[in-house]
Amino acid sequence: MENKLLTPLRLGDYALKNRVVMAPLTRMRADVELVPIDLNVEYYRQRSSAGLIITEASQISRLGQGYPMTPGIYSDKQVAGWQKITDAVHKEGSRIFLQLWHVGRISHSSFHTDEGLPVAPSAIQPKGNTLTSDWKQVPFETPRALETSEIKSTIQDYRHAANNAKIAGFDGVELHSANGYLLNQFLHGKTNHRKDEYGGSVENRARLTLEVIDQLVEVWGAGKVGIRLSPFTFSGDVHDLEALPVYGYLLKELNSRPLAYVHFVRARATEIEDQKIFEKEKELWNRYSGTIIAADGFTPETALEYLDNEWAEAIAFGRNFISNPDLPRRIEIGAELNPYDRTTFYGGGEKGYTDYPFLQKQNA
Ligand SMILES: Cc1cc2nc3c(=O)[nH]c(=O)nc-3n(C[C@H](O)[C@H](O)[C@H](O)COP(=O)(O)O)c2cc1C
């Protein structure tokens, strides 16, 4: 019987060749102007057997950057760099969505010396350390709370980035509303103490994400827009179970905008003690009536459980796609997976990036 991961899927406006999605993966290998380079083209080209590639997160503005050498999507040069990647992936017969990113308070002022402090819904310092533009580990700064008028201009930055993604030849965009970054900071009460229409009630905390989604839909059409959510994440010091009603509301609103998909990052069994959380997670996912991509910790085997039970329609693989450029082929023949090397995840050159071995021809 055919492996369900390898069966086609209708996702928004597209017919995908399989349900193996390459998860968004920040690799910090753009050039000094934060433009994708030829090495990045090769990396994505190698992984074009995925049904859908979701790119590494790409910042929509200078203030949106959080780590060294991450590619942007706000300058013309960056658009031209991405264009080479979309061309290469299309030539190999895959689809590619750009993940749109603003890190909010997870930034550092060294990335935008003119603008100064990172921005956030509220001036609350995240716990922990971050990297400066010259790769030094320092404690997070206390961000500056965005003025209401600046929120409006941030929405326009998303729109500009979405337009640029179109010019660069992408098939669609994924809004990064997960993992503790700006939109996630607005959703959770722990990080959002605002008194204006973007804070307080469930509707207000979800407002920014929905206003950005509506801009993306205007630019792209709903069938070419996805969104990533991580209701249970511990990333970026935003973990807040009180925020769950916000997600219920958000999903209800998203049901009335027929997006290409919602991409859920699962709760992690290593982080969650209370087993009831997993039931809550299922309930939450059930509220969404459209296509679901599921992510976090999947193997080709555990992915099938999700597809067979119809908990999700496609599965995103992150670390396994880093180390297995031919992951769908390996799934097809049940081949062993290459192990990944964490030390080369962030920054560097081709080592741990474009030099993971493909299966030998005789196995292929
Ligand atoms: C090196 C690395 C970079 C990542 N970068 C991003 C990113 O840019 N955007 C995002 O939404 N998630 C990012 N993630 C999270 C992954 O998309 C994925 O959810 C996570 O790796 C868990 O899936 P896995 O167990 O299949 O690796 C990153 C994870 C890793 C390991």
The ligand as an SDF file (V2000), in Angstrom:
LIG
                    3D

 31 33  0  0  0  0  0  0  0  0999 V2000
   17.7850   25.0890   13.0770 C   0  0  0  0  0  0  0  0  0  0  0  0
   16.3340   25.4000   13.2840 C   0  0  0  0  0  0  0  0  0  0  0  0
   15.8050   26.5730   12.7730 C   0  0  0  0  0  0  0  0  0  0  0  0
   14.4390   26.8640   12.9110 C   0  0  0  0  0  0  0  0  0  0  0  0
   13.9270   27.9940   12.3210 N   0  0  0  0  0  0  0  0  0  0  0  0
   12.5880   28.2180   12.3280 C   0  0  0  0  0  0  0  0  0  0  0  0
   12.0280   29.2960   11.5910 C   0  0  0  0  0  0  0  0  0  0  0  0
   12.7170   30.0680   10.9130 O   0  0  0  0  0  0  0  0  0  0  0  0
   10.6760   29.4650   11.6510 N   0  0  0  0  0  0  0  0  0  0  0  0
    9.8600   28.6270   12.3780 C   0  0  0  0  0  0  0  0  0  0  0  0
    8.6500   28.8080   12.4020 O   0  0  0  0  0  0  0  0  0  0  0  0
   10.3800   27.5720   13.0520 N   0  0  0  0  0  0  0  0  0  0  0  0
   11.7080   27.3410   13.0180 C   0  0  0  0  0  0  0  0  0  0  0  0
   12.2220   26.2210   13.6480 N   0  0  0  0  0  0  0  0  0  0  0  0
   11.3010   25.2150   14.1750 C   0  0  0  0  0  0  0  0  0  0  0  0
   11.0570   24.1300   13.0960 C   0  0  0  0  0  0  0  0  0  0  0  0
   10.3120   24.6400   12.0190 O   0  0  0  0  0  0  0  0  0  0  0  0
   10.3300   22.9010   13.6560 C   0  0  0  0  0  0  0  0  0  0  0  0
    9.0780   23.2850   14.1610 O   0  0  0  0  0  0  0  0  0  0  0  0
   11.1530   22.2390   14.7610 C   0  0  0  0  0  0  0  0  0  0  0  0
   12.4660   21.9570   14.2930 O   0  0  0  0  0  0  0  0  0  0  0  0
   10.5370   20.9410   15.2320 C   0  0  0  0  0  0  0  0  0  0  0  0
   10.3690   20.0570   14.1450 O   0  0  0  0  0  0  0  0  0  0  0  0
   11.3820   18.8090   13.9150 P   0  0  0  0  0  0  0  0  0  0  0  0
   11.3030   17.9700   15.1640 O   0  0  0  0  0  0  0  0  0  0  0  0
   10.8330   18.1230   12.7010 O   0  0  0  0  0  0  0  0  0  0  0  0
   12.7530   19.3630   13.7100 O   0  0  0  0  0  0  0  0  0  0  0  0
   13.5960   25.9590   13.5830 C   0  0  0  0  0  0  0  0  0  0  0  0
   14.1470   24.7920   14.1410 C   0  0  0  0  0  0  0  0  0  0  0  0
   15.4860   24.4980   13.9820 C   0  0  0  0  0  0  0  0  0  0  0  0
   16.0420   23.2150   14.5300 C   0  0  0  0  0  0  0  0  0  0  0  0
  1  2  1  0
  2  3  1  0
  2 30  2  0
  3  4  2  0
  4  5  1  0
  4 28  1  0
  5  6  2  0
  6  7  1  0
  6 13  1  0
  7  8  2  0
  7  9  1  0
  9 10  1  0
 10 11  2  0
 10 12  1  0
 12 13  2  0
 13 14  1  0
 14 15  1  0
 14 28  1  0
 15 16  1  0
 16 17  1  0
 16 18  1  0
 18 19  1  0
 18 20  1  0
 20 21  1  0
 20 22  1  0
 22 23  1  0
 23 24  1  0
 24 25  2  0
 24 26  1  0
 24 27  1  0
 28 29  2  0
 29 30  1  0
 30 31  1  0
M  END
$$$$
